[in-house]
């Protein structure tokens, strides 16, 4: 019998002027970027939590603590590749992942296909198994006021 597991991840980062904005491994031109210990890739952080949660392996903070200088400014794609490798070591395969980015500006649609390709490459799965969606919050909440960005992610993993 196949062992299917589903995980959920959520992450939030505040935005500030003059910082790089990296989401799902893609640098996006914008006047603001995420405040973070790492590169602040909120989508990858949520996705790591979804994958780790599905395997009951804790969360991103357990594996990559923001109190460690080792992870200061790190490219979050490295973290995602490490999480995918950890899942493989435990005998899991990734079925599919789905992320929803909530951000008022900039418009992310022009970057979605590249985000899917990047995430798929780092996870070792086909882009047809990676969904990335973006939505505004109609100017409501911290995302709508352009104070921050949030991402919710789900992942299906399995082992035979």
N, C-alpha and C positions, 0 to 999 in steps of 0.2 A: 504494500500500500504506500502511495506517495504521501509524504509529510509536507503539507502546504502550511505556510505561515504568512500572516499579514502584519505589517508594522506601520506605525504612524509617526511622523515627525513634524515638528513645528519649530520655527526659529524666527527671531525678530532682531533687527539691527537698527539703531538710530542712524540718521543721515546727517552729514555735516559738509559744509562748503569746502571745496578744494581737495577732496579725497577721491581716489579711484573708485569707480563703481564696477564691481565684478559680480555677475550673477550667472550661475550655472556654467562657470568656467569661461565666460565671455566678458571681455571688457566692453562696457557700454559708455559712449560719450555722454557726459552729463556734468552739471556744475557741482553735484553733490555725490558723495560716496559713503560707504558704511564705516561707522566707527567700530573697530574690532581689534582683538589681539592678533588675529590672523589677517588674511586678505579680506575678511568680512563677507565671503560668498554665502549669503543667507540661504540660497537654494541648495547648495551642496551640504551645508550644515543640517538642514531639515532632512535631506535625503539620507545622510549618514545616520541620523537618529531613527528614521523609518527602517532602514536596513538592519541596524543593530537591534532595534526593538523587536523586529520580526524574529530574530534568532535568539532573543532573550539574553543579549550580550551587553546590556547597559546602554549608555548613551555616549555621545561624542565627547562630553566633558570627562568621562571616565577614561577614555582611551587617549584623548588629546587635551589635557587640561590647560586652561588659559592662564594658569599660574606658572607654566613651564616656558622658559626661554627658548626651548627647542622648537616651539610652535609659533613664536613671535613672528608675524609677517609671512607665515608659510602660505604657499599656494594651496588652497583647499582641495584642488584636484589631487594632490598627493594624499591627502586624508581619505578622499573617496576611493582611490585605488587601494589604499591600505585596508579600508573596510571591505571592499570587494574581495581582496585576497584573504582576509580573515574568514569571511563567509565560505570561500572555497575550501580553506583548511578545515572547516567544520563540516564539510560535505554538502553545503548548500549551493544551489544555483539560483540565479535571479530570474524570475519569471517576467515581471514588468515593474515599472515605476511610473508614478504620476505626481507632478508638482503643480501647485497653483501659486503664482506670485501675485501679491497684492501691493500695488504701488501706483500712485497717481500719475507721476511723470518720471522718466520719459516713456514714450510709447515703446513697448517691448516687442511687438509683433515682428518688426524687421529682423530681430535677433533670435527668434524662437527656433528656427530650423537649425541654426548653428549650435544653439544650446543643446538641442536634442542629440546632435552628432557628437559633441564633446562629451556629454554625459554617457552616451552609449559606448564610446571608445574607452572611457575610464572604467566603466562597469564590465566591459567585455561582452556586451550584448548588442543586438541589432537596434538601430534607431527606431524601428517599428515597434519596439517594446518600451520606448521612452516617450512619455507625454509631458509637455511643458505648456502651461497655459498662463495667461496674465490677465489681470482684471484691475480696474480702479475700484475705489470704494466710494465713488460719487462724491468726493471731497469730504467724506465723513471719517472721523477717527484720526489717529496719528498718521496713517498712510495717506489719507485724503488731504491732511494739512501739510504733507510732504516732510514730516518729521522723521519718518522711518519707513521700512519695508518689512513685510512679513511673508513667509512661505509656509504652506502646509504641503506635506508629501506623504504618499503611501507607497508601500512596496510589497510585492508578493515574492516570496522565496519558497524553494521546495528542495526536497531531497528524496531520492527513491529508497 
